[in-house]
């Protein structure tokens, strides 16, 4: 997430420090003053991708003013995720990589999310025998899916290619 950085603390208690820069102010407003869960995990290569191999989580109240969240995680971590504590679910707010492996894992997770979104938009999860038209897929995509001019067309920057279209 642009504007969210993580590093090891060099002053005071050992642990990770998650910093929300000014360009991440909108994201921080979602957690300001609220109970949050910060989970930090390690990852390992597995079958051409990455899997989580362990980690720790802690609950705390985020400061009301944007800035720094200090964790007490002194162990290894490749990325950390922040969730808002809510009844029934803990929605993910942000994931911040610490290492190159963590950055790759977070990027792969985002790519999988895009692919899942594309299958949801196309109706692939409904086990429906009817194939949607390109216009129906674009309409369901809500600006996340666009039609390409042909099978060899190049999508605009920020879109991934798929069968007959592209997704953001």
Secondary structure by P-SEA (a helix, b strand, c coil): cccbbbbccccccbbbbbbbcccaaaaaaaccccbbbbbbbbbbbcccccccccbbbbbbbccccccbbbbcccccccbbbbbccccccccccccccccaaaaaaaaaaaaaaaaaaaaaaacccccccccccaaaaaaacccccccccccccccccccccccccccc
